[in-house]
Each structure stands twice: as structure tokens, then as C-alpha cells.
């Protein structure tokens, strides 16, 4: 019986966190934030590398506060045409978008994925954060590499399309 109670408490706490993130995502969508973001990026630069850097930064910040799936559902319809307008390959852009949001979701102050993992493992957030930082740096370097070296992400699709 204690196992069922513990499972119910863990599941309900995760669902409360996800529910709050979904509500926040709905508020952001209702206020038109994705459309404002796309308009702001197109007005800033014509250089696709600068635009890609700004998009990655915006997605990192968005990922910090919004649950991953909700963030992707919010911004992908707005950013996909923007990526195409800059001439960015859709596969490359999709991979960069997903990894950017995921990296944001493990970035403090919110770090929703870390919070959920800590809750599931029954470990304190403070105990996990310091050992996690080197891995965060490695993931950040990987994100920068795939953002500005599309050959990394497009190698297999290009090889298969020949």
C-alpha cells in the first residue's frame, strides 16, 4: 500500500509541474509571444548565422520556463518559416530547435526536466545540480557545434539521399 501511495504522490507532483507549464504555455500563446518573437528576429538581421544564434538563445530562454513539448508546439509553427526564409535546411533547423529547447529545460532557474528527474529518483535538486554542470557544458558545446556546422546533422540524410 505504501508503494501505491508513493507512486501516486510522485505522479501527482509531476503532473502538477507539467500542468503549470502547460498553463504558462497557453498564456504565452494567447498573448502572441511566438509571433512577436518571429517578427523581432526578422527585423534584427539578414545574416542567417546571427539569426540562428538569436533563435537558439530565444529557445534556450523559452525552454527554461516552458515544458519542452509545449515550447515546441508553441514556436515551431512560427520559427519553421523563419528558418526557411533564411535558407536553413529544415532537418538541421528541427534538430537545432529541439536540442535548444531541451538544453533550456535542464537549465536553472527552473530546469523542469532536472526537477522531474530529482523527484522520480527522490534526490534533492541541490545535490544533483553541481555534478551536472560539466555535462551541461558539454551539451552546450555540442549545441553550438551542430548549430554552426550543419554538416554534422546533415551527414546521414545527405548520404542516404544520394
N, C-alpha and C positions, 0 to 999 in steps of 0.2 A: 504494500500500500504506500509506503514511503517513496518508492521508486515512481509510482504514478504521480504523487504529489510533486516531487521534484521535477519530473518531466513537464507537468502542467505549468509550474512556476517558470521554468526555463522557456518553454514555448510561448507563454503569455508575455513574458518580458521582451522577447524578440519581436513578437507581433506588435507590441506597444511601440517599440522603437521604429519598426517599419511603417506602422500606421502614422506616426508623427512625421516621418519622412515623406510619406505619400501625401499627407495634408499640406506640408510645406511645398511639395512639387505642384500640387493643384493651385495653391496660392500664387506661386511664381508663374504658372501658365496663364492663370486668369488675369494677372497684371501685364501680360505680354512681354515678359523678360526675354524669351528666346528671340522674338522678332526685333526687339531693341538691340540685343547683342549682335545679331547679324547686320543690322543697319550700321551700327557703330564700327564694326570691323571693316566693312566695305568703304566707309568714309575715311578710314585712317591710312590705308596704304594700298598700292598696286602691286607691291612685291609679294610673291607667293610665300617666300620663306619667312618674311616678317609676319604675314597674315597667319601662317601655320603656327608660328611661335605664340602669337596672341590668342589663337584658338586653343592651343594646348594649355596656356596659362588660364584662360577662362574656364576650360573644362576641369582643370585641377581645382580651382576655387569652387566651382559648382559641385564637384564630386566630394568636397569636404563637408558640404552641408546637406546634400540631397542623396538619397539612396540611389545606387548605381542604375538599376533598371529604370527608375523614374526619371533620372537625369538623362539617360539615353533616349527615352521616349520623348522627353521634352525638347531636346536640342537637335537631334538627328534630322528631323524634317526641315529645320531651319539652316543647319550647317552643311548638309549634303549639297544643296545647290550652290552654296557659297564656295565649297571646295571645288566643285566643277567649274565655277566661274574663274577660279584661279588656275585651272588646269591641273589640279591634283588628281592622281589616279584614285578612283573610288575605293578600290581594295585597300590601298595604302591609307587613305583618309579614314576608312572604317576602323582599321586596326589602331591607328593613332588615336582616334576618338575613344575607342573602348579602353585602351590602356591608360589614357589620360584620366578618364573618369574613375577607373579602378584605382589608380595611384592616388587620386584625390580622396577616394573613400577610405584609404588607410592612412591619411594624413591628419594629424591633430589640427585643430582642437576637437573635432567631432569623431573622426575615424570610426565610422559606423561599422565597418567590417571587423576592425580590431575589437570594438566593444562587443559585437556579437560573438566573436571567437572567444574572447575572455569569458563571456557569460556561459557559453557552452562548456568550456574547459574548467569553469569555476576557478579562474585565476584573476587576480587583481590587474586592472589596467596599468597601474604604475609599475608593476613587476614585469610586464611584457614590453612596455614602451622602450626602455633603454636598450635591451638586447636586439630589438627590432630595427633600430636606427641604421646600422650598417646595411641591412638588406634593403631598406628604403632607399639609401644612396645608390645601391647597385641597380635597383629598378628605375630610379630617376635617370641614371646614365644610359640605361637601355632605352628608355623613352626618348631621350634626346637623340640617340643613335638612330632609332627607327624613324623618328620624325624627319631628320635631315638627310638620311641615307635611305631613300625609298627602295633601293636595290635589295636591302635586307629583307623587307617584307614582300617584295615582288619577285624574288628569285624563283620560287617554286611556281607561282601562277604563270610567269613568263616561260619557264621551262616546259610546263605542261601544255601551253597553248601553241607550241611550235609543231 
